[in-house]
Amino acid sequence: MAASSSDLSGWRRGPFTGAGLTYDCFENGSGPGVVLIPEIPGLTPEVQAFGEHLVDAGFTVVIPSPFGTPGRDPSMGYTLRTVARLCVSKEFRAFARDAERPITKYLRAVAADLATRTPGRGVGVIGMCFTGGFALAAAVEESVVAPVLSQPSVPFPVTRTMRQDPGLSRREFEIVKERTRNDGLCVLGLRFSKDRAAPPERFATLRAELGDAFEVIELDSGPGNPDGFKSSAHAVVTHEVRTDPPNSAYRARARTVEFLRERLVQQGETQPHD
């Protein structure tokens, strides 16, 4: 059976080259800029829907597509094949500790380009799952003023030191920390309480290093939690969002939009409500 897909109608598609890498990017909307990095296995209809939610909230959204087939629905086989490819890719360095990743240099170039074409104080970058920590590394670029780390899962947390690793090199982390002290940079992090792919040790490292500049939203996925999340719940702002009635993932998504507005929108500008 052929995989189902979304046609990504309304999104402008074109290649973008930066840091020696070239990938297609999809762009939609108007207003302050947000780079939305897909989660595994790629730019799925759920990622597209989140991007369109951001567009409706008044942002220009660029979604790079560095892996997977844009618009394709996820499946177990598709996801496993994507993971297998990413595990050996030198652009992503899925198991490396204290590592600079070529893909994050590409994302900085995407962000810097978007900042030149959109209004506001700078741009936001949202990473999810495999790409969650890439948003923090992107904040080495001074135009990135609103990094959002949703369930950051790299390096894969297979050892204690990998669980504690913040997902970028010490050199990059020091630059980000300096920006929190001198530029007012703030970081938003989201995870489910029982999510072993985005381990609590990683958030403990980020809290210790970033202090009050790291805002944390941790959703209860323990036994008997009021939203009925499974212990395997992972995708905070996409798969787990419920609107009727609104659950805590819905509220986390709303806080993400609010965070972007707070950091990106210039005083006196107006934007649509959620």
Disulfide bonds with the S-S distance in Angstrom:
none
